[in-house]
Structures are given as structure tokens and as C-alpha cells.
Amino acid sequence: MDAQRTAIRRDIAAVIAAWDGGLAMDSAAFDALCMRLFRWQAAHIAAYGALCRSRGVDPAAVTRWTDIPCAPAQLWKLTPMATAFAVSQPAAVFETSGTTQGSPGRAYLAETDLY
């Protein structure tokens, strides 16, 4: 696990623990954490990085969480929206029912502790 990913996971766990303890996170700190996670995901999840590039979104230029591109539901059905490691060695795979279009969407998780 790379150091950047480890630090992001640690900081997300701290936010969850603080929230459980009744503490809120200020909006600037929330934006900063979201930007770190977004940039990491755009760099390490091939399909998401391609989506950002196809929409002309430069992750380095995004400064607010509200400007982070959402992945359309159809994309989850077409390609793994996860790191290569999570796809090859998933701790869990969550799947939609697939009743709408016949093929399910899948979410591959490398770990489940933050889920």
C-alpha cells in the first residue's frame, strides 16, 4: 500500500471517529480531504482517470468537492471502477441486481474497514 493511500485512509478513519464522537469537520478541511482522495482515485483507478480526461477535467485544477466528476451508473456495469489490486484481489465485491439492463454493476473493494 503506498504512503499516500495509507495517509488518506488514516485521515478518513479519523473523520469517521470524530463524527461518531459528535465532532463536525469544517468545510475547508472536508474539501481538502476530498481533493486528496479524488486526485488519488483519478491517478489509480484507470476507468475513473479516463472519465476525467474524457470530460476535460484536470484533477490538479479541481478545488472543491462539488466539482469532482461523478461516474455514471452505466460505467460501473462496463468496467471495474477500482484499482487493479482491488479487482485482482478483492476483499469484497458488491453487485447491483442488474434488473434494469440485465448486467449488474460491481464495486470491488480492496478492504472493507472504511466501507
N, CA, C and O atoms as a printed pandas DataFrame, in Angstrom:
     atom_number atom_name residue_name chain_id  residue_number  x_coord  y_coord  z_coord
0              1         N          MET        A               1    0.859   -1.174    0.000
1              2        CA          MET        A               1    0.000    0.000    0.000
2              3         C          MET        A               1    0.906    1.238    0.000
3              4         O          MET        A               1    1.821    1.342    0.816
4              5         N          ASP        A               2    0.645    2.162   -0.911
5              6        CA          ASP        A               2    1.510    3.329   -0.982
6              7         C          ASP        A               2    1.233    4.295    0.175
7              8         O          ASP        A               2    0.156    4.279    0.772
8              9         N          ALA        A               3    2.213    5.124    0.473
9             10        CA          ALA        A               3    2.135    6.025    1.632
10            11         C          ALA        A               3    0.994    7.028    1.507
11            12         O          ALA        A               3    0.331    7.348    2.493
12            13         N          GLN        A               4    0.770    7.514    0.313
13            14        CA          GLN        A               4   -0.314    8.492    0.109
14            15         C          GLN        A               4   -1.671    7.849    0.410
15            16         O          GLN        A               4   -2.510    8.445    1.086
16            17         N          ARG        A               5   -1.876    6.653   -0.086
17            18        CA          ARG        A               5   -3.132    5.938    0.163
18            19         C          ARG        A               5   -3.305    5.654    1.648
19            20         O          ARG        A               5   -4.397    5.813    2.193
20            21         N          THR        A               6   -2.237    5.237    2.293
21            22        CA          THR        A               6   -2.279    4.962    3.727
22            23         C          THR        A               6   -2.670    6.215    4.503
23            24         O          THR        A               6   -3.489    6.146    5.420
24            25         N          ALA        A               7   -2.094    7.354    4.142
25            26        CA          ALA        A               7   -2.391    8.614    4.829
26            27         C          ALA        A               7   -3.848    9.033    4.604
27            28         O          ALA        A               7   -4.510    9.493    5.534
28            29         N          ILE        A               8   -4.344    8.877    3.386
29            30        CA          ILE        A               8   -5.741    9.233    3.100
30            31         C          ILE        A               8   -6.676    8.344    3.908
31            32         O          ILE        A               8   -7.631    8.835    4.510
32            33         N          ARG        A               9   -6.414    7.047    3.927
33            34        CA          ARG        A               9   -7.262    6.118    4.690
34            35         C          ARG        A               9   -7.230    6.461    6.186
35            36         O          ARG        A               9   -8.263    6.420    6.854
36            37         N          ARG        A              10   -6.063    6.794    6.703
37            38        CA          ARG        A              10   -5.936    7.177    8.116
38            39         C          ARG        A              10   -6.771    8.423    8.402
39            40         O          ARG        A              10   -7.473    8.486    9.411
40            41         N          ASP        A              11   -6.695    9.406    7.519
41            42        CA          ASP        A              11   -7.418   10.656    7.736
42            43         C          ASP        A              11   -8.931   10.465    7.603
43            44         O          ASP        A              11   -9.697   11.103    8.325
44            45         N          ILE        A              12   -9.360    9.610    6.707
45            46        CA          ILE        A              12  -10.791    9.313    6.591
46            47         C          ILE        A              12  -11.280    8.608    7.855
47            48         O          ILE        A              12  -12.352    8.926    8.369
48            49         N          ALA        A              13  -10.498    7.655    8.353
49            50        CA          ALA        A              13  -10.867    6.957    9.594
50            51         C          ALA        A              13  -10.961    7.948   10.757
51            52         O          ALA        A              13  -11.841    7.812   11.607
52            53         N          ALA        A              14  -10.079    8.931   10.806
53            54        CA          ALA        A              14  -10.118    9.940   11.867
54            55         C          ALA        A              14  -11.380   10.796   11.770
55            56         O          ALA        A              14  -11.974   11.146   12.790
56            57         N          VAL        A              15  -11.788   11.134   10.553
57            58        CA          VAL        A              15  -13.018   11.916   10.360
58            59         C          VAL        A              15  -14.224   11.110   10.829
59            60         O          VAL        A              15  -15.113   11.643   11.493
60            61         N          ILE        A              16  -14.251    9.830   10.484
61            62        CA          ILE        A              16  -15.360    8.972   10.913
62            63         C          ILE        A              16  -15.405    8.880   12.433
63            64         O          ILE        A              16  -16.478    8.979   13.029
64            65         N          ALA        A              17  -14.248    8.692   13.063
65            66        CA          ALA        A              17  -14.185    8.599   14.525
66            67         C          ALA        A              17  -14.634    9.913   15.174
67            68         O          ALA        A              17  -15.363    9.906   16.166
68            69         N          ALA        A              18  -14.193   11.035   14.607
69            70        CA          ALA        A              18  -14.597   12.334   15.151
70            71         C          ALA        A              18  -16.107   12.523   15.011
71            72         O          ALA        A              18  -16.764   13.000   15.937
72            73         N          TRP        A              19  -16.650   12.154   13.865
73            74        CA          TRP        A              19  -18.091   12.265   13.633
74            75         C          TRP        A              19  -18.850   11.415   14.637
75            76         O          TRP        A              19  -19.851   11.855   15.204
76            77         N          ASP        A              20  -18.368   10.184   14.858
77            78        CA          ASP        A              20  -19.001    9.301   15.844
78            79         C          ASP        A              20  -18.959    9.914   17.237
79            80         O          ASP        A              20  -19.828    9.646   18.067
80            81         N          GLY        A              21  -17.938   10.743   17.493
81            82        CA          GLY        A              21  -17.809   11.413   18.774
82            83         C          GLY        A              21  -18.546   12.737   18.847
83            84         O          GLY        A              21  -18.447   13.453   19.844
84            85         N          GLY        A              22  -19.288   13.068   17.789
85            86        CA          GLY        A              22  -20.084   14.283   17.796
86            87         C          GLY        A              22  -19.372   15.515   17.261
87            88         O          GLY        A              22  -19.898   16.623   17.360
88            89         N          LEU        A              23  -18.186   15.338   16.698
89            90        CA          LEU        A              23  -17.437   16.484   16.175
90            91         C          LEU        A              23  -17.672   16.627   14.671
91            92         O          LEU        A              23  -17.671   15.637   13.939
92            93         N          ALA        A              24  -17.870   17.845   14.227
93            94        CA          ALA        A              24  -18.062   18.123   12.813
94            95         C          ALA        A              24  -16.733   18.513   12.180
95            96         O          ALA        A              24  -15.794   18.897   12.878
96            97         N          MET        A              25  -16.659   18.414   10.883
97            98        CA          MET        A              25  -15.472   18.802   10.129
98            99         C          MET        A              25  -15.785   20.095    9.403
99           100         O          MET        A              25  -16.839   20.213    8.778
100          101         N          ASP        A              26  -14.883   21.070    9.475
101          102        CA          ASP        A              26  -15.163   22.325    8.778
102          103         C          ASP        A              26  -15.047   22.113    7.269
103          104         O          ASP        A              26  -14.383   21.184    6.810
104          105         N          SER        A              27  -15.699   22.981    6.513
105          106        CA          SER        A              27  -15.823   22.776    5.071
106          107         C          SER        A              27  -14.480   22.832    4.346
107          108         O          SER        A              27  -14.286   22.115    3.365
108          109         N          ALA        A              28  -13.561   23.657    4.803
109          110        CA          ALA        A              28  -12.244   23.729    4.150
110          111         C          ALA        A              28  -11.471   22.424    4.330
111          112         O          ALA        A              28  -10.827   21.945    3.397
112          113         N          ALA        A              29  -11.535   21.858    5.517
113          114        CA          ALA        A              29  -10.851   20.588    5.774
114          115         C          ALA        A              29  -11.518   19.464    4.985
115          116         O          ALA        A              29  -10.837   18.572    4.478
116          117         N          PHE        A              30  -12.843   19.503    4.881
117          118        CA          PHE        A              30  -13.570   18.494    4.101
118          119         C          PHE        A              30  -13.162   18.575    2.639
119          120         O          PHE        A              30  -12.856   17.554    2.024
120          121         N          ASP        A              31  -13.153   19.788    2.073
121          122        CA          ASP        A              31  -12.730   19.963    0.685
122          123         C          ASP        A              31  -11.317   19.431    0.473
123          124         O          ASP        A              31  -11.054   18.738   -0.510
124          125         N          ALA        A              32  -10.413   19.750    1.384
125          126        CA          ALA        A              32   -9.015   19.314    1.241
126          127         C          ALA        A              32   -8.904   17.788    1.235
127          128         O          ALA        A              32   -8.171   17.224    0.423
128          129         N          LEU        A              33   -9.622   17.124    2.126
129          130        CA          LEU        A              33   -9.587   15.665    2.174
130          131         C          LEU        A              33  -10.216   15.072    0.907
131          132         O          LEU        A              33   -9.694   14.108    0.347
132          133         N          CYS        A              34  -11.316   15.642    0.465
133          134        CA          CYS        A              34  -11.952   15.167   -0.764
134          135         C          CYS        A              34  -11.022   15.328   -1.965
135          136         O          CYS        A              34  -10.964   14.450   -2.825
136          137         N          MET        A              35  -10.299   16.433   -2.028
137          138        CA          MET        A              35   -9.376   16.662   -3.145
138          139         C          MET        A              35   -8.260   15.624   -3.150
139          140         O          MET        A              35   -7.887   15.114   -4.206
140          141         N          ARG        A              36   -7.725   15.312   -1.965
141          142        CA          ARG        A              36   -6.677   14.284   -1.890
142          143         C          ARG        A              36   -7.191   12.942   -2.380
143          144         O          ARG        A              36   -6.522   12.260   -3.157
144          145         N          LEU        A              37   -8.390   12.559   -1.924
145          146        CA          LEU        A              37   -8.966   11.277   -2.323
146          147         C          LEU        A              37   -9.277   11.276   -3.819
147          148         O          LEU        A              37   -8.954   10.310   -4.511
148          149         N          PHE        A              38   -9.891   12.325   -4.321
149          150        CA          PHE        A              38  -10.226   12.432   -5.738
150          151         C          PHE        A              38   -8.981   12.309   -6.607
151          152         O          PHE        A              38   -8.973   11.552   -7.578
152          153         N          ARG        A              39   -7.943   13.040   -6.268
153          154        CA          ARG        A              39   -6.718   13.003   -7.081
154          155         C          ARG        A              39   -6.077   11.625   -7.047
155          156         O          ARG        A              39   -5.557   11.155   -8.059
156          157         N          TRP        A              40   -6.110   10.977   -5.890
157          158        CA          TRP        A              40   -5.562    9.627   -5.795
158          159         C          TRP        A              40   -6.383    8.678   -6.670
159          160         O          TRP        A              40   -5.820    7.872   -7.411
160          161         N          GLN        A              41   -7.717    8.773   -6.585
161          162        CA          GLN        A              41   -8.574    7.892   -7.380
162          163         C          GLN        A              41   -8.383    8.142   -8.878
163          164         O          GLN        A              41   -8.311    7.187   -9.651
164          165         N          ALA        A              42   -8.300    9.385   -9.295
165          166        CA          ALA        A              42   -8.116    9.696  -10.719
166          167         C          ALA        A              42   -6.787    9.143  -11.231
167          168         O          ALA        A              42   -6.676    8.774  -12.400
168          169         N          ALA        A              43   -5.789    9.087  -10.369
169          170        CA          ALA        A              43   -4.470    8.582  -10.759
170          171         C          ALA        A              43   -4.379    7.057  -10.707
171          172         O          ALA        A              43   -3.586    6.468  -11.441
172          173         N          HIS        A              44   -5.177    6.405   -9.851
173          174        CA          HIS        A              44   -5.006    4.965   -9.621
174          175         C          HIS        A              44   -6.156    4.074  -10.089
175          176         O          HIS        A              44   -6.014    2.852  -10.119
176          177         N          ILE        A              45   -7.276    4.662  -10.449
177          178        CA          ILE        A              45   -8.400    3.889  -10.977
178          179         C          ILE        A              45   -8.499    4.246  -12.461
179          180         O          ILE        A              45   -8.964    5.326  -12.825
180          181         N          ALA        A              46   -8.059    3.326  -13.296
181          182        CA          ALA        A              46   -7.921    3.602  -14.731
182          183         C          ALA        A              46   -9.207    4.142  -15.360
183          184         O          ALA        A              46   -9.171    5.138  -16.081
184          185         N          ALA        A              47  -10.328    3.498  -15.094
185          186        CA          ALA        A              47  -11.591    3.925  -15.705
186          187         C          ALA        A              47  -11.992    5.321  -15.238
187          188         O          ALA        A              47  -12.521    6.110  -16.022
188          189         N          TYR        A              48  -11.747    5.626  -13.983
189          190        CA          TYR        A              48  -12.116    6.952  -13.471
190          191         C          TYR        A              48  -11.189    8.025  -14.039
191          192         O          TYR        A              48  -11.638    9.116  -14.391
192          193         N          GLY        A              49   -9.912    7.715  -14.125
193          194        CA          GLY        A              49   -8.979    8.656  -14.743
194          195         C          GLY        A              49   -9.357    8.937  -16.190
195          196         O          GLY        A              49   -9.296   10.079  -16.645
196          197         N          ALA        A              50   -9.751    7.885  -16.916
197          198        CA          ALA        A              50  -10.179    8.055  -18.313
198          199         C          ALA        A              50  -11.449    8.902  -18.395
199          200         O          ALA        A              50  -11.583    9.733  -19.294
200          201         N          LEU        A              51  -12.374    8.698  -17.467
201          202        CA          LEU        A              51  -13.593    9.505  -17.439
202          203         C          LEU        A              51  -13.240   10.983  -17.248
203          204         O          LEU        A              51  -13.763   11.845  -17.954
204          205         N          CYS        A              52  -12.367   11.266  -16.307
205          206        CA          CYS        A              52  -11.960   12.657  -16.055
206          207         C          CYS        A              52  -11.328   13.263  -17.303
207          208         O          CYS        A              52  -11.660   14.383  -17.690
208          209         N          ARG        A              53  -10.408   12.514  -17.938
209          210        CA          ARG        A              53   -9.756   13.028  -19.150
210          211         C          ARG        A              53  -10.778   13.262  -20.263
211          212         O          ARG        A              53  -10.695   14.258  -20.981
212          213         N          SER        A              54  -11.747   12.341  -20.411
213          214        CA          SER        A              54  -12.741   12.487  -21.487
214          215         C          SER        A              54  -13.632   13.707  -21.270
215          216         O          SER        A              54  -14.186   14.256  -22.223
216          217         N          ARG        A              55  -13.763   14.121  -20.038
217          218        CA          ARG        A              55  -14.580   15.310  -19.726
218          219         C          ARG        A              55  -13.734   16.578  -19.634
219          220         O          ARG        A              55  -14.252   17.652  -19.327
220          221         N          GLY        A              56  -12.437   16.453  -19.900
221          222        CA          GLY        A              56  -11.541   17.607  -19.851
222          223         C          GLY        A              56  -11.263   18.091  -18.442
223          224         O          GLY        A              56  -10.933   19.260  -18.241
224          225         N          VAL        A              57  -11.391   17.206  -17.463
225          226        CA          VAL        A              57  -11.181   17.572  -16.064
226          227         C          VAL        A              57   -9.739   17.265  -15.670
227          228         O          VAL        A              57   -9.300   16.116  -15.726
228          229         N          ASP        A              58   -9.019   18.294  -15.274
229          230        CA          ASP        A              58   -7.661   18.135  -14.759
230          231         C          ASP        A              58   -7.775   18.047  -13.233
231          232         O          ASP        A              58   -8.113   19.040  -12.588
232          233         N          PRO        A              59   -7.499   16.877  -12.646
233          234        CA          PRO        A              59   -7.643   16.737  -11.198
234          235         C          PRO        A              59   -6.878   17.795  -10.392
235          236         O          PRO        A              59   -7.322   18.192   -9.315
236          237         N          ALA        A              60   -5.750   18.244  -10.903
237          238        CA          ALA        A              60   -4.972   19.259  -10.194
238          239         C          ALA        A              60   -5.688   20.605  -10.158
239          240         O          ALA        A              60   -5.412   21.431   -9.289
240          241         N          ALA        A              61   -6.605   20.830  -11.097
241          242        CA          ALA        A              61   -7.301   22.117  -11.173
242          243         C          ALA        A              61   -8.593   22.139  -10.358
243          244         O          ALA        A              61   -9.139   23.215  -10.111
244          245         N          VAL        A              62   -9.089   20.989   -9.941
245          246        CA          VAL        A              62  -10.327   20.928   -9.159
246          247         C          VAL        A              62  -10.016   21.329   -7.716
247          248         O          VAL        A              62   -9.071   20.817   -7.116
248          249         N          THR        A              63  -10.811   22.243   -7.165
249          250        CA          THR        A              63  -10.528   22.746   -5.814
250          251         C          THR        A              63  -11.672   22.553   -4.822
251          252         O          THR        A              63  -11.496   22.774   -3.624
252          253         N          ARG        A              64  -12.832   22.147   -5.308
253          254        CA          ARG        A              64  -13.981   21.946   -4.423
254          255         C          ARG        A              64  -14.587   20.577   -4.686
255          256         O          ARG        A              64  -14.628   20.114   -5.826
256          257         N          TRP        A              65  -15.054   19.939   -3.630
257          258        CA          TRP        A              65  -15.620   18.602   -3.786
258          259         C          TRP        A              65  -16.820   18.594   -4.721
259          260         O          TRP        A              65  -17.093   17.587   -5.374
260          261         N          THR        A              66  -17.534   19.705   -4.787
261          262        CA          THR        A              66  -18.714   19.770   -5.646
262          263         C          THR        A              66  -18.357   19.752   -7.132
263          264         O          THR        A              66  -19.236   19.568   -7.973
264          265         N          ASP        A              67  -17.087   19.938   -7.462
265          266        CA          ASP        A              67  -16.640   19.926   -8.853
266          267         C          ASP        A              67  -16.034   18.582   -9.263
267          268         O          ASP        A              67  -15.578   18.429  -10.396
268          269         N          ILE        A              68  -16.026   17.620   -8.360
269          270        CA          ILE        A              68  -15.499   16.289   -8.672
270          271         C          ILE        A              68  -16.501   15.576   -9.579
271          272         O          ILE        A              68  -17.684   15.497   -9.248
272          273         N          PRO        A              69  -16.043   15.059  -10.717
273          274        CA          PRO        A              69  -16.973   14.381  -11.628
274          275         C          PRO        A              69  -17.528   13.089  -11.029
275          276         O          PRO        A              69  -16.796   12.283  -10.452
276          277         N          CYS        A              70  -18.816   12.919  -11.179
277          278        CA          CYS        A              70  -19.474   11.677  -10.750
278          279         C          CYS        A              70  -19.389   10.669  -11.890
279          280         O          CYS        A              70  -19.494   11.020  -13.065
280          281         N          ALA        A              71  -19.200    9.432  -11.518
281          282        CA          ALA        A              71  -19.178    8.364  -12.514
282          283         C          ALA        A              71  -20.613    7.913  -12.767
283          284         O          ALA        A              71  -21.330    7.593  -11.818
284          285         N          PRO        A              72  -21.043    7.883  -14.017
285          286        CA          PRO        A              72  -22.403    7.438  -14.296
286          287         C          PRO        A              72  -22.584    5.960  -13.940
287          288         O          PRO        A              72  -21.639    5.174  -14.009
288          289         N          ALA        A              73  -23.789    5.602  -13.566
289          290        CA          ALA        A              73  -24.084    4.221  -13.165
290          291         C          ALA        A              73  -23.708    3.227  -14.254
291          292         O          ALA        A              73  -23.242    2.129  -13.949
292          293         N          GLN        A              74  -23.898    3.585  -15.498
293          294        CA          GLN        A              74  -23.589    2.683  -16.606
294          295         C          GLN        A              74  -22.106    2.305  -16.625
295          296         O          GLN        A              74  -21.757    1.190  -17.011
296          297         N          LEU        A              75  -21.247    3.213  -16.216
297          298        CA          LEU        A              75  -19.804    2.932  -16.221
298          299         C          LEU        A              75  -19.465    1.776  -15.285
299          300         O          LEU        A              75  -18.580    0.975  -15.583
300          301         N          TRP        A              76  -20.165    1.687  -14.155
301          302        CA          TRP        A              76  -19.931    0.598  -13.200
302          303         C          TRP        A              76  -20.292   -0.756  -13.809
303          304         O          TRP        A              76  -19.790   -1.790  -13.367
304          305         N          LYS        A              77  -21.156   -0.755  -14.814
305          306        CA          LYS        A              77  -21.543   -2.002  -15.476
306          307         C          LYS        A              77  -20.554   -2.380  -16.577
307          308         O          LYS        A              77  -20.425   -3.555  -16.920
308          309         N          LEU        A              78  -19.865   -1.397  -17.123
309          310        CA          LEU        A              78  -18.988   -1.624  -18.268
310          311         C          LEU        A              78  -17.556   -1.980  -17.898
311          312         O          LEU        A              78  -16.898   -2.735  -18.615
312          313         N          THR        A              79  -17.077   -1.450  -16.801
313          314        CA          THR        A              79  -15.667   -1.617  -16.465
314          315         C          THR        A              79  -15.472   -1.550  -14.953
315          316         O          THR        A              79  -16.263   -0.903  -14.267
316          317         N          PRO        A              80  -14.457   -2.189  -14.426
317          318        CA          PRO        A              80  -14.208   -2.077  -12.981
318          319         C          PRO        A              80  -13.831   -0.649  -12.589
319          320         O          PRO        A              80  -12.900   -0.065  -13.144
320          321         N          MET        A              81  -14.554   -0.110  -11.645
321          322        CA          MET        A              81  -14.254    1.213  -11.108
322          323         C          MET        A              81  -13.479    1.013   -9.806
323          324         O          MET        A              81  -13.946    1.355   -8.719
324          325         N          ALA        A              82  -12.295    0.456   -9.952
325          326        CA          ALA        A              82  -11.469    0.128   -8.792
326          327         C          ALA        A              82  -10.022    0.020   -9.255
327          328         O          ALA        A              82   -9.742   -0.023  -10.453
328          329         N          THR        A              83   -9.120   -0.025   -8.302
329          330        CA          THR        A              83   -7.719   -0.226   -8.646
330          331         C          THR        A              83   -7.529   -1.638   -9.177
331          332         O          THR        A              83   -8.354   -2.518   -8.932
332          333         N          ALA        A              84   -6.454   -1.846   -9.895
333          334        CA          ALA        A              84   -6.148   -3.183  -10.419
334          335         C          ALA        A              84   -6.019   -4.182   -9.273
335          336         O          ALA        A              84   -6.436   -5.333   -9.403
336          337         N          PHE        A              85   -5.442   -3.745   -8.146
337          338        CA          PHE        A              85   -5.298   -4.632   -6.991
338          339         C          PHE        A              85   -6.663   -5.062   -6.455
339          340         O          PHE        A              85   -6.879   -6.243   -6.185
340          341         N          ALA        A              86   -7.578   -4.114   -6.301
341          342        CA          ALA        A              86   -8.905   -4.440   -5.762
342          343         C          ALA        A              86   -9.646   -5.407   -6.676
343          344         O          ALA        A              86  -10.386   -6.266   -6.197
344          345         N          VAL        A              87   -9.456   -5.277   -7.973
345          346        CA          VAL        A              87  -10.123   -6.173   -8.919
346          347         C          VAL        A              87   -9.498   -7.564   -8.867
347          348         O          VAL        A              87  -10.204   -8.571   -8.927
348          349         N          SER        A              88   -8.176   -7.615   -8.756
349          350        CA          SER        A              88   -7.499   -8.916   -8.777
350          351         C          SER        A              88   -7.557   -9.638   -7.438
351          352         O          SER        A              88   -7.531  -10.868   -7.400
352          353         N          GLN        A              89   -7.637   -8.893   -6.337
353          354        CA          GLN        A              89   -7.661   -9.492   -5.002
354          355         C          GLN        A              89   -8.689   -8.799   -4.112
355          356         O          GLN        A              89   -8.324   -8.223   -3.087
356          357         N          PRO        A              90   -9.959   -8.844   -4.483
357          358        CA          PRO        A              90  -10.962   -8.110   -3.707
358          359         C          PRO        A              90  -11.226   -8.735   -2.340
359          360         O          PRO        A              90  -11.262   -9.956   -2.184
360          361         N          ALA        A              91  -11.408   -7.856   -1.358
361          362        CA          ALA        A              91  -11.871   -8.310   -0.044
362          363         C          ALA        A              91  -13.380   -8.519   -0.105
363          364         O          ALA        A              91  -13.937   -9.342    0.622
364          365         N          ALA        A              92  -14.032   -7.761   -0.986
365          366        CA          ALA        A              92  -15.480   -7.886   -1.179
366          367         C          ALA        A              92  -15.840   -7.323   -2.551
367          368         O          ALA        A              92  -15.169   -6.431   -3.070
368          369         N          VAL        A              93  -16.897   -7.856   -3.119
369          370        CA          VAL        A              93  -17.448   -7.337   -4.362
370          371         C          VAL        A              93  -18.942   -7.158   -4.138
371          372         O          VAL        A              93  -19.660   -8.121   -3.866
372          373         N          PHE        A              94  -19.400   -5.924   -4.255
373          374        CA          PHE        A              94  -20.822   -5.642   -4.140
374          375         C          PHE        A              94  -21.380   -5.521   -5.547
375          376         O          PHE        A              94  -20.762   -4.909   -6.418
376          377         N          GLU        A              95  -22.539   -6.099   -5.763
377          378        CA          GLU        A              95  -23.117   -6.159   -7.091
378          379         C          GLU        A              95  -24.563   -5.673   -7.060
379          380         O          GLU        A              95  -25.326   -6.004   -6.153
380          381         N          THR        A              96  -24.925   -4.876   -8.077
381          382        CA          THR        A              96  -26.318   -4.464   -8.202
382          383         C          THR        A              96  -27.137   -5.651   -8.702
383          384         O          THR        A              96  -26.576   -6.659   -9.132
384          385         N          SER        A              97  -28.429   -5.533   -8.646
385          386        CA          SER        A              97  -29.286   -6.642   -9.070
386          387         C          SER        A              97  -29.224   -6.876  -10.568
387          388         O          SER        A              97  -29.436   -8.000  -11.025
388          389         N          GLY        A              98  -28.939   -5.838  -11.339
389          390        CA          GLY        A              98  -28.888   -5.986  -12.790
390          391         C          GLY        A              98  -30.252   -6.080  -13.437
391          392         O          GLY        A              98  -30.357   -6.410  -14.618
392          393         N          THR        A              99  -31.298   -5.795  -12.682
393          394        CA          THR        A              99  -32.648   -5.961  -13.232
394          395         C          THR        A              99  -33.000   -4.891  -14.257
395          396         O          THR        A              99  -33.837   -5.134  -15.126
396          397         N          THR        A             100  -32.388   -3.723  -14.181
397          398        CA          THR        A             100  -32.740   -2.652  -15.105
398          399         C          THR        A             100  -32.268   -2.942  -16.526
399          400         O          THR        A             100  -33.036   -2.798  -17.476
400          401         N          GLN        A             101  -31.022   -3.345  -16.674
401          402        CA          GLN        A             101  -30.485   -3.560  -18.017
402          403         C          GLN        A             101  -29.870   -4.943  -18.187
403          404         O          GLN        A             101  -29.201   -5.203  -19.187
404          405         N          GLY        A             102  -30.082   -5.808  -17.249
405          406        CA          GLY        A             102  -29.619   -7.173  -17.390
406          407         C          GLY        A             102  -28.212   -7.457  -16.919
407          408         O          GLY        A             102  -27.913   -8.593  -16.552
408          409         N          SER        A             103  -27.342   -6.476  -16.914
409          410        CA          SER        A             103  -25.984   -6.714  -16.430
410          411         C          SER        A             103  -25.775   -5.911  -15.153
411          412         O          SER        A             103  -26.128   -4.733  -15.093
412          413         N          PRO        A             104  -25.204   -6.543  -14.135
413          414        CA          PRO        A             104  -25.037   -5.843  -12.863
414          415         C          PRO        A             104  -23.826   -4.908  -12.862
415          416         O          PRO        A             104  -22.855   -5.122  -13.587
416          417         N          GLY        A             105  -23.907   -3.885  -12.043
417          418        CA          GLY        A             105  -22.746   -3.065  -11.760
418          419         C          GLY        A             105  -22.009   -3.706  -10.598
419          420         O          GLY        A             105  -22.624   -4.360   -9.755
420          421         N          ARG        A             106  -20.701   -3.523  -10.547
421          422        CA          ARG        A             106  -19.906   -4.130   -9.480
422          423         C          ARG        A             106  -19.000   -3.093   -8.837
423          424         O          ARG        A             106  -18.432   -2.231   -9.507
424          425         N          ALA        A             107  -18.883   -3.197   -7.525
425          426        CA          ALA        A             107  -17.944   -2.376   -6.761
426          427         C          ALA        A             107  -16.957   -3.327   -6.093
427          428         O          ALA        A             107  -17.332   -4.129   -5.237
428          429         N          TYR        A             108  -15.700   -3.228   -6.491
429          430        CA          TYR        A             108  -14.636   -4.059   -5.936
430          431         C          TYR        A             108  -13.955   -3.292   -4.815
431          432         O          TYR        A             108  -13.549   -2.145   -5.000
432          433         N          LEU        A             109  -13.829   -3.924   -3.653
433          434        CA          LEU        A             109  -13.184   -3.283   -2.500
434          435         C          LEU        A             109  -11.938   -4.055   -2.104
435          436         O          LEU        A             109  -11.983   -5.271   -1.921
436          437         N          ALA        A             110  -10.826   -3.345   -1.972
437          438        CA          ALA        A             110   -9.584   -3.973   -1.515
438          439         C          ALA        A             110   -9.647   -4.252   -0.021
439          440         O          ALA        A             110   -9.067   -5.228    0.455
440          441         N          GLU        A             111  -10.351   -3.399    0.722
441          442        CA          GLU        A             111  -10.590   -3.574    2.157
442          443         C          GLU        A             111  -12.032   -3.153    2.439
443          444         O          GLU        A             111  -12.648   -2.436    1.652
444          445         N          THR        A             112  -12.549   -3.607    3.563
445          446        CA          THR        A             112  -13.934   -3.248    3.896
446          447         C          THR        A             112  -14.025   -2.387    5.158
447          448         O          THR        A             112  -15.127   -1.984    5.528
448          449         N          ASP        A             113  -12.941   -2.099    5.812
449          450        CA          ASP        A             113  -12.992   -1.411    7.106
450          451         C          ASP        A             113  -13.588   -0.008    7.035
451          452         O          ASP        A             113  -14.261    0.405    7.979
452          453         N          LEU        A             114  -13.372    0.724    5.978
453          454        CA          LEU        A             114  -13.928    2.068    5.861
454          455         C          LEU        A             114  -15.290    2.070    5.183
455          456         O          LEU        A             114  -15.962    3.101    5.154
456          457         N          TYR        A             115  -15.696    0.961    4.650
457          458        CA          TYR        A             115  -16.971    0.881    3.973
458          459         C          TYR        A             115  -18.065    0.955    5.000
459          460         O          TYR        A             115  -19.244    0.906    4.651
